Amino acid sequence: MFVSHKNIKKFSLDGEIYDEAIIPRIKEKYISMLAEMMRHKGYVRRYDIDPDFTIVYNKKTFEFKLSIYGVFVGKKRAQCLSGIDKNRMIFIPTQTIKSDEAFLPAA
């Protein structure tokens, strides 16, 4: 499947942050949350396009807007992809469960 020529769609989220100290942590949390929302719609994140995160201080709170970009790969395929980097699909890593190793035949 070629993903390099698919239409890119912007997903965004905006809101207010009351404490300046949590901005870096909240940014990463919202990027993950928005990527998960995209995945449920069949989209995955484009890693070669950086997220846009802007903050404006309004003398009381910090208003922010976050935008990340993705391409449609289908709902089923989106569940096993982390994202797209240029024309390469990045798969979600799977871990082997150690308890499964007990059921392997002895060497």
C-alpha positions, 0 to 999 in steps of 0.5 A: 500500500502506497501512503506517500500520495494520500491526502493529509488531514489535520486533527486539532484540539484546543483548550486552556491550561492554568499552570505553566509548569505542566505545559510540556507534560500536557502537550505530550499527553494531548498528542497521544490522546489525539493520535488515539482518536485518529486511530479510531477513525482509521487515520494514523499520524504522519511523523514527518510532519511535526505537530503544531502547538501554540500557546497564548497567555491571556493574563489568566490562563494559557490558551493552546491549540494543537494540530497533528496530521495524519492519513487514512489507512483504514480502521483495521490497519490503523490498529497495528500502525503507529504512524507513517514516516515519509513513505514507510509504515511504522508498526506498533511494537508487539512484546512477547509475553514471558509466560508464553515461553514456558510453553515452548519445547525444550531445546 
